[in-house]
């Protein structure tokens, strides 16, 4: 096998996070921070990742047990056993490789992962890694989608599928789940996207799965309120596509996410500071309450004012390109 590099971008939600789980329309963008996996030939019945060897049999056993725990979580709502099983530093690697082998992927390769996508920041790191690894062992199309879906479920509980759709396809993506079917198409904007920056509000203490489960628990007694909020967020996605006022749409989206209970005090402080100077900002992933809330999408009509504030506050931030290429290959 000739040496090959597989490259997959991260992602951000422009609108629709959390609500997309309940059938709302979401708009996402692939971002210019990428995960690269270098591939070359290796030992039979073994996959080597970052110098660690994994036997085919053990990988398949790990994936099968993870899927069993996920099925139990669906029945009893207890995410903890699955979370514990997936708590190892290399659990994501093992689940996606194990499931990829079950789906027909091939071992006998040496892989090296190099990722610039922040982990646990709501930027699709796990979906990007899973997509790159599944591709590295030979999957594509339906088999790749299914392997990444299993990986994302075991990692996050009940993900919408929007992350993997965006990192695979790249660009700007319109995503919605209707009657269990994924509706994915390139997002067509009636306007050119302005300059945004991404602010790191800190890694959440909670996992994506825990945040999704938290929303379910919060609204068990008031499903109608949850449906109303999700419908309003879906309308914001529509307005993004139609060319609505971006600053107002970001502000509205953030307020609805705060109503869902997924924005902690640290992130709310950042919101207040940016709105004070006439800007707008919102979380763009699952969020977080106890500590940070991950990556936040920030906008100001005068970008330099926003950058000045961010630098004064000492917040970590990224200036990245949105709408970049999805899964790509290059021979080394």
C-alpha positions as MATLAB code, in Angstrom:
seq = 'XXXXXXXXXXXXXXXXXXXXXXXXXXXXXXXXXXXXXXXXXXXXXXXXXXXXXXXXXXXXXXXXXXXXXXXXXXXXXXXXXXXXXXXXXXXXXXXXXXXXXXXXXXXXXXXXXXXXXXXXXXXXXXXXXXXXXXXXXXXXXXXXXXXXXXXXXXXXXXXXXXXXXXXXXXXXXXXXXXXXXXXXXXXXXXXXXXXXXXXXXXXXXXXXXXXXXXXXXXXXXXXXXXXXXXXXXXXXXXXXXXXXXXXXXXXXXXXXXXXXXXXXXXXXXXXXXXXXXXXXXXXXXXXXXXXXXXXXXXXXXXXXXXXXXXXXXXXXXXXXXXXXXXXXXXXX';
ca = [
       0.000    0.000    0.000;
       1.285    3.436   -0.877;
       1.339    5.836    2.054;
      -1.873    7.869    2.168;
      -3.238   10.720    4.289;
      -6.959   11.052    4.990;
      -8.110   14.479    6.134;
     -11.457   15.366    7.756;
     -12.604   18.808    9.048;
     -14.296   19.750   12.278;
     -17.691   21.454   12.354;
     -19.783   24.106   14.073;
     -23.523   24.609   14.258;
     -24.604   27.938   12.831;
     -28.076   27.101   14.148;
     -29.968   24.074   15.412;
     -27.880   22.458   18.136;
     -29.916   20.221   20.504;
     -33.155   21.021   18.654;
     -31.917   18.902   15.727;
     -32.230   15.816   17.963;
     -36.003   16.459   18.010;
     -36.429   16.909   14.267;
     -35.601   20.613   13.924;
     -33.696   21.866   10.895;
     -30.041   22.672   11.509;
     -27.421   24.559    9.532;
     -23.788   23.605   10.018;
     -20.403   24.552    8.598;
     -17.257   22.494    8.194;
     -14.361   24.443    9.730;
     -10.711   24.794    8.782;
      -9.364   22.780   11.725;
      -8.778   19.215   10.569;
      -8.017   15.671   11.688;
      -5.460   13.859    9.531;
      -4.793   10.106    9.564;
      -1.679    8.808    7.802;
      -2.026    5.240    6.520;
       0.587    2.662    5.519;
       0.831   -1.130    5.398;
       1.234   -3.078    8.626;
       0.936   -6.526   10.240;
      -1.827   -9.000    9.369;
      -4.802   -9.108   11.810;
      -3.478   -6.031   13.591;
      -4.191   -2.302   13.401;
      -1.514   -0.027   14.796;
      -2.612    3.464   15.872;
      -0.080    6.007   17.117;
       2.397    3.172   17.846;
      -0.128    1.058   19.823;
      -1.126   -2.358   18.433;
      -4.755   -3.532   18.436;
      -5.753   -7.123   17.593;
      -8.803   -7.555   15.337;
     -10.535   -9.940   17.732;
     -10.191   -7.603   20.716;
     -11.469   -4.618   18.725;
     -14.575   -6.517   17.605;
     -15.234   -7.715   21.169;
     -14.963   -4.133   22.452;
     -17.413   -2.856   19.824;
     -19.914   -5.643   20.488;
     -19.925   -4.946   24.237;
     -20.317   -1.201   23.638;
     -23.333   -1.832   21.386;
     -24.893   -4.085   24.039;
     -24.500   -1.333   26.640;
     -25.986    1.210   24.215;
     -29.056   -1.008   23.722;
     -29.438   -1.263   27.518;
     -29.181    2.533   27.747;
     -32.027    2.827   25.226;
     -34.177    0.575   27.407;
     -33.417    1.915   30.879;
     -32.112    5.458   30.275;
     -29.005    4.849   32.404;
     -26.022    6.249   30.473;
     -23.424    5.522   33.183;
     -22.445    1.918   32.242;
     -21.858    2.957   28.636;
     -20.001    6.091   29.725;
     -17.749    3.955   31.934;
     -17.062    1.487   29.122;
     -16.151    4.368   26.793;
     -14.071    6.256   29.364;
     -10.651    5.047   28.240;
      -8.370    7.412   26.322;
      -8.483    5.119   23.285;
     -12.122    3.983   23.534;
     -13.161    6.042   20.500;
     -10.390    4.430   18.460;
     -11.417    0.936   19.570;
     -15.137    1.360   18.947;
     -14.817    2.766   15.441;
     -12.129    0.289   14.383;
     -14.024   -2.647   15.870;
     -17.257   -1.642   14.168;
     -15.402   -0.935   10.929;
     -14.000   -4.482   10.941;
     -17.514   -5.844   11.517;
     -18.695   -3.797    8.523;
     -15.994   -5.224    6.252;
     -13.008   -2.984    6.921;
      -9.508   -4.433    6.592;
      -6.737   -4.545    9.173;
      -3.019   -4.853    8.504;
      -2.450   -1.094    8.540;
      -0.404    1.375   10.545;
      -2.230    4.614   11.327;
      -1.051    7.911   12.766;
      -3.655   10.420   13.963;
      -2.821   14.128   14.022;
      -5.753   16.392   14.876;
      -6.045   20.155   15.308;
      -9.740   19.910   16.267;
     -10.181   20.635   20.007;
     -11.604   17.622   21.837;
     -14.795   18.039   23.847;
     -15.365   21.541   22.468;
     -18.471   20.937   20.332;
     -16.497   20.991   17.085;
     -17.132   17.432   15.913;
     -13.779   15.986   16.964;
     -15.126   12.468   17.577;
     -17.057   12.393   14.290;
     -13.967   13.565   12.391;
     -11.693   10.973   14.019;
     -14.263    8.201   13.454;
     -14.773    9.178    9.803;
     -11.031    9.303    9.153;
     -10.352    5.959   10.876;
     -13.262    4.178    9.191;
     -12.038    5.438    5.823;
      -8.460    4.429    6.667;
      -9.472    0.760    6.992;
     -11.351    0.810    3.708;
     -14.956    1.765    4.448;
     -17.025    4.162    2.357;
     -20.658    4.963    1.627;
     -23.315    3.203    3.726;
     -20.831    1.044    5.641;
     -18.789    4.063    6.698;
     -21.917    5.972    7.733;
     -23.138    3.024    9.813;
     -19.774    2.488   11.521;
     -19.474    6.182   12.421;
     -23.107    6.183   13.626;
     -22.376    3.307   16.022;
     -19.249    5.074   17.233;
     -21.093    8.367   17.803;
     -23.944    6.616   19.622;
     -21.596    4.816   21.974;
     -19.683    8.049   22.555;
     -22.645   10.416   22.959;
     -25.809    8.380   23.597;
     -28.346    9.748   21.126;
     -26.578   12.063   18.639;
     -28.510   13.562   15.735;
     -26.052   12.496   13.044;
     -25.453   16.107   11.993;
     -21.772   16.104   12.999;
     -20.809   13.132   10.863;
     -22.841   14.425    7.893;
     -20.987   17.751    8.014;
     -17.435   16.507    8.492;
     -17.897   13.941    5.709;
     -19.510   16.239    3.124;
     -17.833   19.504    4.098;
     -19.046   22.932    3.038;
     -22.229   24.396    4.490;
     -24.824   21.761    5.320;
     -28.580   21.823    5.838;
     -29.525   18.855    8.037;
     -32.765   17.461    9.405;
     -34.032   14.092   10.581;
     -37.559   13.352    9.384;
     -39.213   10.101   10.535;
     -35.774    8.676   11.258;
     -34.428    9.532    7.803;
     -31.443   11.869    7.443;
     -32.121   14.789    5.090;
     -28.712   16.185    4.083;
     -28.074   18.779    1.413;
     -25.678   21.642    0.731;
     -26.939   24.823    2.398;
     -27.666   27.562   -0.111;
     -27.378   31.036    1.376;
     -28.862   34.166   -0.123;
     -25.869   36.104    1.190;
     -22.131   35.738    1.743;
     -21.162   34.696    5.238;
     -19.386   37.479    7.157;
     -16.323   37.014    9.345;
     -16.828   35.069   12.569;
     -14.480   34.030   15.331;
     -14.733   30.956   17.514;
     -14.187   31.460   21.236;
     -13.187   28.637   23.564;
     -15.292   29.019   26.714;
     -13.561   26.008   28.268;
     -14.019   22.259   28.015;
     -17.390   21.167   29.433;
     -17.398   18.953   32.518;
     -20.289   17.045   30.940;
     -20.136   14.846   27.843;
     -22.365   15.480   24.825;
     -24.400   12.423   25.820;
     -24.949   13.790   29.311;
     -26.039   17.179   27.953;
     -28.534   15.566   25.554;
     -29.877   13.414   28.401;
     -30.080   16.500   30.642;
     -32.401   18.227   28.163;
     -34.624   15.121   28.070;
     -34.864   15.052   31.876;
     -35.437   18.801   32.141;
     -38.497   18.672   29.899;
     -40.049   15.346   30.848;
     -42.860   17.149   32.620;
     -43.329   19.777   29.893;
     -42.848   18.263   26.456;
     -44.833   21.049   24.810;
     -42.360   23.676   25.970;
     -39.498   21.614   24.550;
     -41.327   21.265   21.217;
     -41.978   25.011   21.109;
     -38.323   25.909   21.723;
     -37.135   23.402   19.121;
     -39.625   24.776   16.598;
     -38.347   28.309   17.220;
     -34.740   27.176   16.747;
     -35.744   25.435   13.508;
     -37.197   28.746   12.282;
     -33.852   30.411   13.057;
     -32.169   27.869   10.778;
     -34.630   28.805    8.030;
     -33.840   32.486    8.530;
     -30.104   31.812    8.216;
     -30.791   30.338    4.779;
     -33.064   33.198    3.750;
     -30.623   35.941    4.674;
     -31.969   37.119    8.043;
     -30.099   39.494   10.340;
     -27.215   37.314   11.528;
     -26.591   39.215   14.756;
     -30.235   38.929   15.807;
     -30.429   35.266   14.806;
     -27.380   34.400   16.917;
     -28.820   36.294   19.906;
     -32.206   34.577   19.600;
     -30.620   31.156   19.199;
     -28.503   31.695   22.317;
     -31.555   32.698   24.385;
     -33.391   29.519   23.342;
     -30.352   27.411   24.224;
     -30.294   29.074   27.638;
     -33.972   28.115   27.996;
     -32.994   24.526   27.225;
     -30.587   24.752   30.164;
     -27.367   23.913   28.298;
     -25.446   27.177   28.852;
     -23.433   27.597   32.060;
     -22.549   30.779   33.927;
     -19.075   31.101   32.387;
     -20.522   31.085   28.873;
     -23.313   33.478   29.890;
     -20.641   35.915   31.098;
     -19.014   35.807   27.661;
     -22.421   36.418   26.058;
     -23.026   39.471   28.265;
     -19.606   40.985   27.515;
     -19.937   40.571   23.750;
     -23.521   41.835   23.623;
     -22.403   44.846   25.684;
     -20.222   46.021   22.776;
     -22.960   45.352   20.211;
     -21.901   41.856   19.139;
     -23.593   38.473   19.388;
     -22.409   35.007   20.388;
     -23.812   31.571   21.098;
     -22.609   28.097   21.934;
     -22.264   25.939   18.825;
     -22.184   22.419   20.243;
     -23.793   20.506   23.103;
     -22.837   23.161   25.664;
     -22.010   22.667   29.320;
     -23.245   23.890   32.694;
     -20.772   23.008   35.454;
     -17.668   24.508   33.816;
     -17.081   25.635   30.222;
     -19.577   25.265   27.374;
     -17.140   24.467   24.577;
     -16.772   26.510   21.418;
     -18.862   29.638   20.899;
     -19.640   31.345   17.570;
     -19.122   35.110   17.822;
     -20.010   37.920   15.404;
     -19.736   41.682   15.293;
     -20.411   44.059   12.409;
     -17.022   45.590   13.233;
     -14.811   42.505   13.682;
     -11.875   44.458   15.110;
     -13.971   45.567   18.095;
     -14.750   41.919   18.843;
     -11.119   40.855   18.504;
     -10.019   43.720   20.752;
     -12.425   42.596   23.488;
     -11.410   38.947   23.175;
      -7.733   39.837   23.492;
      -8.392   42.136   26.461;
     -10.249   39.330   28.244;
      -7.573   36.777   27.415;
     -10.067   34.342   25.902;
      -8.686   31.646   23.629;
     -10.093   32.062   20.143;
      -9.770   30.813   16.575;
     -10.165   32.666   13.320;
     -11.079   29.862   10.930;
     -12.488   29.418    7.467;
     -16.071   28.126    7.326;
     -17.446   25.871    4.604;
     -14.182   24.020    3.907;
     -13.759   20.733    1.999;
     -14.984   17.557    3.693;
     -13.297   14.144    3.632;
     -10.263   14.262    1.350;
      -7.304   12.062    0.394;
      -3.746   12.757   -0.575;
      -0.917   10.395   -1.510;
       2.306   10.931    0.402;
];
